Amino acid sequence: MTARQEAHGLIDRMPEESIRALIPIMVKLIPFRKKNAEKEITNLSPKMQAFLDMQEMRKVSVKYDFSEKEYEAAMAEKYGEIVWSTAE
């Protein structure tokens, strides 16, 4: 088992709150080089960069406090009702 596989296994066993606390630490451990003061060039994979971008979007979206019901109502208003049925 590789170290990466072992880490994935440990993360899978952690509670959600612990994972949320661990993410900022993990982000800081990712190596990067600063090109200049305004912009940093990172050695991140496109997948990791997309993940970090989504994390930033989640931080921004916290200020918009809405419930799951409000979300579902807005989606239904925009896209219409989705009816789930089983295939026969």
C-alpha positions as MATLAB code, in Angstrom:
seq = 'MTARQEAHGLIDRMPEESIRALIPIMVKLIPFRKKNAEKEITNLSPKMQAFLDMQEMRKVSVKYDFSEKEYEAAMAEKYGEIVWSTAE';
ca = [
       0.000    0.000    0.000;
       1.390    3.379   -0.977;
       1.436    6.380    1.367;
      -1.211    8.026   -0.808;
      -3.508    4.993   -0.510;
      -2.985    4.893    3.248;
      -3.816    8.610    3.510;
      -6.986    8.119    1.452;
      -8.018    5.271    3.745;
      -7.487    7.399    6.844;
      -9.435   10.296    5.374;
     -12.301    7.951    4.496;
     -12.555    6.929    8.161;
     -12.515   10.515    9.517;
     -15.676   12.393   10.480;
     -16.706   15.268    8.185;
     -15.760   17.948   10.748;
     -12.216   16.610   11.009;
     -11.842   16.575    7.237;
     -12.970   20.206    7.034;
     -10.318   21.129    9.614;
      -7.676   19.143    7.723;
      -8.237   20.713    4.286;
      -6.560   24.088    5.028;
      -3.540   22.260    6.429;
      -3.316   20.063    3.357;
      -3.546   23.094    1.065;
      -0.622   24.707    2.882;
       1.474   21.572    2.382;
       1.164   21.733   -1.408;
       4.442   23.127   -2.755;
       4.371   26.317   -4.803;
       6.738   28.957   -6.123;
       6.083   32.689   -6.085;
       6.874   34.453   -9.346;
       6.164   37.895   -7.947;
       4.192   39.463   -5.108;
       0.912   39.691   -7.041;
       0.785   36.287   -8.691;
       1.932   32.868   -7.641;
       2.674   30.025   -9.981;
       1.631   26.697   -8.567;
       2.610   23.178   -9.467;
      -0.946   21.898   -9.065;
      -2.727   19.459  -11.289;
      -5.775   20.851  -13.116;
      -7.961   18.614  -10.941;
      -6.467   20.008   -7.705;
      -6.751   23.576   -8.993;
     -10.427   22.993   -9.803;
     -10.932   21.581   -6.298;
      -9.279   24.617   -4.696;
     -11.363   26.946   -6.861;
     -14.509   25.164   -5.713;
     -13.399   25.497   -2.086;
     -13.036   29.249   -2.607;
     -16.506   29.404   -4.157;
     -17.901   27.571   -1.114;
     -16.281   30.142    1.196;
     -17.882   32.970   -0.780;
     -21.281   31.273   -0.913;
     -21.518   31.034    2.890;
     -22.693   34.649    3.035;
     -25.811   33.662    1.070;
     -27.794   31.880    3.757;
     -30.547   29.742    2.237;
     -32.108   26.424    3.131;
     -32.331   23.260    1.077;
     -36.057   23.912    0.518;
     -35.317   27.408   -0.827;
     -32.678   25.903   -3.117;
     -35.100   23.278   -4.426;
     -37.805   25.916   -4.992;
     -35.379   28.120   -6.936;
     -34.233   25.178   -9.075;
     -37.858   24.183   -9.760;
     -38.670   27.762  -10.719;
     -35.749   27.985  -13.095;
     -35.768   24.487  -14.613;
     -39.234   23.116  -13.793;
     -40.227   20.231  -11.590;
     -38.211   17.044  -11.870;
     -40.332   13.948  -11.499;
     -38.433   10.864  -10.442;
     -39.902    7.551  -11.477;
     -38.651    4.050  -11.899;
     -38.055    2.587  -15.331;
     -40.332   -0.243  -16.313;
];
